[in-house]
Amino acid sequence: MTSSSEQPASGIPGGQAPIGRPGGDLSYVPVGWLIFVMAWSVYGLASAWWLVGNSGLPDKILYFLLGGLIADVIIILWGLYLLGLAFGRSARFPRHFTVWQIALIVWVLARQAYVLAVPDFVFSARSLGITAIEIGVGLLCIYLLRHGSGAETVYAKPETEAPPVLVSIAAALLGIVLGAAVGAVGGFLAGSVIADVAQVSCFEGGCGYFAAFFGLGGLVVGAIGGGILGVWLVHRRKRKPVA
């Protein structure tokens, strides 16, 4: 006779524990990091308006800033593709995210090396610290999605057919555009009202800059929120079972 403490787990051959998701569903951390990096890239693009018509910068600094803007565009577009895979619970997400994260780390290292090598830039311990944090979080995300970590049980739903990735990207782009427009207008209006209530001085356009700051914040929040909402709406629709 077998005691209750020696009985195998119900419905599991050999009494083995089921292979579940990583503790605390840490495999979702990379998605949060992806959204944060995309939001920071959107902010970088939105705050670069002052470069238009600015020809007083040294060439080495100007090229560095333009290179950063190009990198931001690539990060956002590539991130939209990854976000579509993540929302679709695609088994390809861990591998594609790892490639994206490695490319991002290479870019961060190259950017920091350029800043240290060019004398036009001033050394900053804060900049080195931020770079170290970016690399550290990226390596952590790669570790969480490593083969055998259980991430494949999180980002895989073989019983349903996910919408095409291109549909997710199109929905995300539409959501970003609409969300940015609504957020910018709403933020600017909110900033104008707050400036009036707080009696912010309009000397040398102070109240206008105050409202524009809120508009910029609304643009960033609206763009990211609209993109995520667009992808979520596409993937919340009823899916067809895979034959």
C-alpha positions in Angstrom: 0.0 0.0 0.0 1.3 3.4 -0.9 0.9 6.3 1.5 -0.7 9.6 0.4 2.7 11.3 0.6 4.1 8.8 -1.9 1.4 9.0 -4.5 2.3 10.4 -7.9 0.9 13.7 -9.0 -2.6 13.4 -10.4 -2.6 13.1 -14.1 1.2 13.4 -14.4 3.1 10.2 -15.4 5.8 9.2 -13.1 4.9 11.9 -10.5 6.9 14.5 -12.3 6.1 18.2 -11.7 4.5 19.9 -14.7 6.7 22.1 -16.8 5.2 25.5 -16.1 6.0 29.0 -16.8 9.0 30.7 -15.1 8.4 31.8 -11.6 6.4 35.0 -11.5 6.1 34.9 -15.3 9.4 36.7 -15.6 9.3 36.0 -19.3 7.0 39.1 -19.6 9.8 41.4 -18.4 11.4 41.6 -21.9 8.1 42.9 -23.3 8.0 45.6 -20.7 11.6 46.5 -21.5 10.8 46.5 -25.2 7.9 49.0 -24.6 10.1 51.2 -22.5 12.9 51.3 -25.1 10.3 52.1 -27.8 8.8 54.9 -25.6 12.3 56.4 -25.1 13.0 56.3 -28.8 9.7 58.0 -29.5 10.6 60.7 -27.0 14.0 61.1 -28.7 12.3 61.6 -32.1 9.7 64.0 -30.7 12.3 66.1 -28.8 14.6 66.5 -31.8 12.6 69.2 -33.5 15.2 71.8 -32.5 17.6 70.2 -35.0 15.6 71.5 -37.9 17.4 74.5 -39.3 20.2 74.3 -36.7 23.4 74.6 -38.6 25.6 75.8 -35.7 26.6 72.4 -34.4 30.0 70.8 -35.1 29.8 68.1 -37.8 30.8 65.4 -35.4 28.0 66.2 -33.0 25.4 66.7 -35.7 26.2 63.4 -37.3 26.0 61.7 -33.9 22.6 63.2 -33.3 21.3 62.3 -36.7 22.6 58.7 -36.3 20.7 58.5 -33.0 17.5 59.6 -34.8 18.0 56.9 -37.4 18.6 54.4 -34.7 15.4 55.5 -32.9 13.4 54.9 -36.1 14.9 51.4 -36.5 14.3 50.6 -32.9 10.6 51.6 -33.1 9.9 49.8 -36.4 11.7 46.6 -35.3 10.0 46.9 -31.9 6.6 47.0 -33.5 7.4 43.7 -35.2 8.5 42.2 -31.9 5.4 43.5 -30.2 3.2 41.8 -32.7 5.0 38.5 -32.0 4.7 39.0 -28.3 0.9 39.8 -28.4 0.4 36.9 -30.7 2.2 34.6 -28.3 4.5 33.5 -31.1 7.2 31.0 -30.4 9.5 33.1 -32.6 9.5 36.0 -30.1 12.3 34.8 -27.8 14.7 34.3 -30.6 13.8 37.5 -32.5 13.9 39.5 -29.3 17.4 38.1 -28.5 18.6 39.3 -31.9 17.1 42.7 -31.4 18.5 43.0 -27.9 22.0 42.0 -29.1 21.8 44.6 -31.9 20.7 47.2 -29.3 23.6 46.4 -27.0 26.1 46.8 -29.9 24.5 50.2 -30.7 24.7 51.3 -27.1 28.4 50.3 -26.9 29.2 52.0 -30.2 27.4 55.1 -29.1 29.3 55.3 -25.8 32.6 54.6 -27.5 32.0 57.4 -30.0 31.2 59.8 -27.1 34.4 58.8 -25.3 36.6 59.1 -28.4 35.4 62.4 -29.7 36.8 65.4 -27.8 33.7 67.5 -28.5 31.8 65.6 -25.9 32.4 66.0 -22.1 33.0 62.8 -20.0 30.0 62.0 -17.8 29.9 59.3 -15.2 26.1 59.5 -15.4 26.2 58.6 -19.1 28.4 55.6 -18.3 26.0 54.5 -15.6 23.0 54.7 -17.8 24.9 52.7 -20.5 25.7 50.0 -17.9 22.1 49.8 -16.8 20.9 49.5 -20.4 23.3 46.6 -21.1 22.5 45.0 -17.8 18.8 45.0 -18.3 19.3 43.8 -21.9 21.4 40.8 -20.7 18.9 40.0 -18.1 16.1 39.9 -20.7 18.2 37.6 -22.9 18.8 35.3 -19.9 15.0 35.2 -19.2 14.3 34.1 -22.7 17.1 31.6 -23.1 16.4 28.2 -24.4 15.1 25.9 -21.7 13.9 28.8 -19.5 10.3 27.9 -20.0 9.6 31.0 -22.2 8.4 28.7 -25.0 5.4 27.8 -22.8 4.6 31.5 -22.5 5.0 32.7 -26.0 3.3 29.8 -27.8 -0.3 29.0 -28.3 -0.4 26.2 -30.8 -4.2 25.8 -30.4 -5.0 29.1 -32.1 -4.0 30.9 -35.2 -2.6 34.4 -34.5 -3.2 37.3 -36.8 -0.4 37.9 -39.4 2.5 40.0 -38.1 2.1 42.6 -40.9 -1.5 43.2 -39.7 -0.1 43.8 -36.1 2.5 46.2 -37.4 -0.1 48.1 -39.5 -2.4 48.3 -36.5 0.4 49.5 -34.3 1.5 52.2 -36.8 -2.1 53.5 -37.1 -2.4 53.5 -33.3 0.9 55.4 -33.0 -0.2 58.1 -35.4 -3.7 58.5 -34.0 -2.5 58.2 -30.4 0.3 60.8 -31.0 -2.1 63.3 -32.5 -4.7 62.9 -29.8 -2.1 62.9 -27.1 -0.3 66.0 -28.4 -3.5 68.0 -28.7 -4.8 66.8 -25.4 -1.5 67.5 -23.7 -1.2 71.0 -25.2 -4.8 71.9 -24.1 -4.2 70.5 -20.6 -0.9 72.4 -20.4 -2.7 75.6 -21.5 -5.4 75.2 -18.9 -2.8 74.4 -16.1 -0.8 77.4 -17.2 -3.8 79.7 -16.8 -4.8 78.2 -13.5 -1.3 78.4 -12.1 -0.8 81.8 -13.6 2.4 80.9 -15.4 4.1 84.0 -16.7 4.0 84.5 -20.5 7.1 86.5 -20.4 9.3 85.5 -23.4 6.8 82.8 -24.2 7.0 81.0 -20.9 3.4 79.9 -20.8 3.7 78.7 -24.4 6.7 76.6 -23.6 4.9 75.2 -20.6 1.9 74.1 -22.7 4.3 72.7 -25.4 6.0 70.6 -22.7 2.7 69.0 -21.8 2.0 68.5 -25.5 5.3 66.7 -26.0 4.6 64.5 -23.1 1.1 63.8 -24.4 2.5 62.9 -27.8 4.9 60.3 -26.4 2.3 58.8 -24.1 -0.3 58.8 -26.8 2.0 57.3 -29.4 3.0 54.4 -27.2 -0.4 53.8 -25.8 -2.0 54.0 -29.2 0.5 51.5 -30.7 -0.1 49.0 -27.9 -3.8 49.5 -28.1 -3.8 48.9 -31.8 -1.9 45.6 -31.5 -4.1 44.5 -28.5 -7.3 45.2 -30.5 -6.1 43.1 -33.4 -5.1 40.2 -31.2 -8.2 40.2 -28.9 -10.4 39.2 -31.8 -11.6 35.7 -31.9 -9.0 33.4 -33.5 -9.6 30.4 -35.7 -8.4 27.1 -34.2 -5.4 25.6 -36.0 -6.4 22.5 -38.0 
